[in-house]
Amino acid sequence: MVRPLILLSNDDGYRASGILALRAALLDWADVVLCAPENEQSASSHSLSLNRPLRLRNAEPDIYAVDGTPADSVYLALNAGILERKPDLVVSGMNHGLNLGVDVFYSGTVAAAREGALSGYLALAVSACRQTDQTLAAAEASRIARALLDTGLVGARLFNINIPTGKAWSVRATRLGRRNYGGGLVKRQDPRGLDYFWIGGSDAEVTHGDAPGSDTEAYDQGAIGITPLLLDLWSSSLEGDAQMVVDSRQAGQIAGSGLVE
């Protein structure tokens, strides 16, 4: 029987302990090709390197390093001929830190998985609390990845999971919650008296809003939330607002049609 093929990436770099732990867990039941950034690329979101050449390096058998972003890494892996066949699943992670709520818009971890989904593949982004035992978390993430394949779902689907501290976890289907960052911008002065800014607050300043059924609620209760993420960001609920803009623009055009320059 042919083992499933998993393309594995991340945003912490190909040598990060989280991706290596997850690779080891996935290898128990699947073939794994790892293709990830040379260096840490946290919060790089879905950026692609369009204005410079990219270098793809075979660091070890089935382990590749790219001097670019997480999305670059998955794009190259899917198009540069390093895979012998199409992957059954694209997995990104295990990230050193959480990607809950609005984090998914900034996360390089989620972006790597999203690039796989945008290319038509089933994809899973995996993040874990920094204090979580990585071996245990990777084993659970591996079980969820296998369960995802066992559903029979195929193509262009993206899921995001976050693993809290602990040794065993329940899982639940969730939606995105609210994650609020306090002290997100720090202003300081350098030795020459010039201002500089540092984006990002500490974990102690992060709070979660009241969002029943959300990934943040699941995390706060010690459970793993499995959150499906949309690839189509069109908002049907705001379609009427767009039409209001169209109507306002047309009304302004009619009102100004008699003006003489």
N, C-alpha and C positions, 0 to 999 in steps of 0.2 A: 504493500500500500504506500502511495506517495504521501510523504509528510507535507503539511501546509508550508507555504513559504511566506515569511514575514519580513517586511522591510522595516527596520528599526532606526529611528532618528531621535534627536533631542535638540535643546538649545543650550545645554550646559557643556557641550563638547564631547567628542568621541571617547575621551579617557575618563569621563566623570563616573563616579562610583554608582550613581543611580542607573545609568544606562547599562553599565556592565552587570549589575545585579539583575536587571530585568532581562538582559540577553541570556544570562545563565538560566533563569527560570523558564524562559520561552524555549530554549534548546532542549528541554526535557521532552517536548512533543512536536516541535516544529523546526524547520530549517530557517535560519536567521541570517540576513545580510544587514550589517550595520553600516549606515552612511550618515555622518553627522558632522557638525562644524569642527574645525581644528581647535577653536577656542570658544570660551563662553559667549553666548549671544542672547542673554536674557532680555526680555522686553523688546526684542527686535521686531515683533509682530510678523506681518507677512511680506516683509521687504524682499525684493529680488535684486541681485546685483546686475544691473543692465549696462553700466558704464565702465566696466573693467573686466578683464578675463578672470576666469575661475580656475583654480588648480584642484584636481582630484587626485588624492594620494591613497594608494593601497598600503595601509599601515600594517595589516596582518591579514591572513586568510579570512575573507568575508567581512573585513572591517576596513572602511574607507573614511578618509578625512577630507573635508572640503573647506577651503579658505574663504568661506562665505557664510550666509545666514542659514537658519534651519530650513526655510522654504527652498533656498538654493540647493541644499543637500538632498532633499526629496526629489526636486525637479531633476537634478543630475542623475540620481539613482534610477529614476524611471525612464530616462531618455539617453543615458550615456553608454548603455550596453553592458553594465556590470551585473545585471540580473539575468539568469539563464531562462527564466520564465516570468510571467506576470505574478506579482505577489497576491496572495489570498487576503492579506491584511496589511495595512500600514499602521504601525504603532509609534508613537512619539513619547519619550520619557525614559525612565521615570525622573521627573523633574525634582530638583532640590528646592521644595517650597510649593505653595498652593497656587492653583489657578481657578479661583471661585468667582462667581458673579462677573463683574465688569472686567476682571483680569483676562478673560478670554479674548478681549479686543487687543490687548497689548502683548500677550504671551507668544513667545517664539515656539514653545512646546505645542500649543494648540495650533499655531500656524503650520508647523511641519505636518501635523496630522491633517489639517485642512487642505494643504497642497495635495496630499494623497487623495482626499475625497474629491477635490476639484478635478482631479485626473481620472475620476471614475471608480475609485477603490473604496472599500470599506475601511474606515480609519478610527483609531482610538488614541486619545491623548491621556496620559497618565501623570499625575502629580501626587506628591506625598509630603506631609508635614516633615520639616527638617528633623524633628525629634523622633520620628518613626523608625523602627528597626527596618533597615532597607531590605534585608533578606526576606523577612516576613511580608513586607509590603509588596515586594517584587513577586513573591509567590502568589499572593492574592490577585495582583494585577494580571498575572499569567492565567489564572483560573478565569478571570473575567474575559480576557481576550479569547480564550478557548470557548467559553460559553457564547460569546458573540459570533464566532464562526459556526458553532453548532446550531444557531438559530436558523441558518440557511439564508440570512440576509446577504444581499450582494450589492456592490456598486454605490458610489457617491453618497455614503452615509457617514456622518461624523458624530462621535460620542466623546464625552469628556468625563473623567473620573478624578476624584481627590480622595486620598487615603489619610485618615486622621491617625493620631497616636493610638497605640494599643497593640494587641497580639492577635485578635480575631475581630472580624467586622461583619455586621449585617449590610445588605445592599438594598437600595431602593431606587426607583425611577424618580428623577427630579427635574426641576426647571432651574433656570438661572436665578440666583438670589441677589441681594444687595450687599455690596461690600464697600464700606466707607473708610477712606484713608484720612487720618488726621496728621497734621504736620508734614504734608506731602511735599512742601517746598521749603528748603532751608537756605537762608541768605547769610553769607559770611563775608569777611574781608581777608584778602591775602596779605602777606607781610608788607606789600607796597601800598596798602590802603585801598585797593581796588575791589569792588564787589564781585563775588561769584556765587553761583546758585547750585544746589544739589537737590535733584528730584528724588522723592521717595522717602516715606516715613518709616518708622520702625514697626515691627509686628505688634508691639504693645499698643500702638495707636490705631490699630485696625478694629473696626466694629462691624457687626452684621445687623442689617435691618430685619424687621419682622416680615418674613416671607414664607408662609406655610407651604410645604411641599418643595422647597428650594434646596439647591446644593449647599447653601450656607447653613440652613437649618439641619440638614443631614450631618454635615461636618460637626456642628456644635453638639449634636447628640451622639457623636462617635460612630456614625454610619458612613458608608461610601455611597455617594449619590452618582447615579449614571444618568448624565444629562445629554440628550440629543441636541445638536446645534444645527441651525439652518445654514445652508449655503446660499440661499436666495434671501437677501435682506429687504426685499420689497415689503412694504407695510400696507396690507389691505385696509387696516383700520384708519390710515391717514390718507387714503386715496381722495377722500372728499376735501381735505386740506389742500392737496395739490390742485384740485379743480378750482378751488377758491382763488389760488394764485393765478391760474389761467384766466378766470373770469375777470379778476381785477386788472390784469395786464391788458386784456382786450378792451375793457371799459376805458382804461387810460389812453389806449391807442385811438379809440373813437373820439374821446373828449379832446384829444390834442390834434386831431386830423385837420382842423381848420387853422392851425397856427401858421403864421408866415415868418420865415427866418429873415 
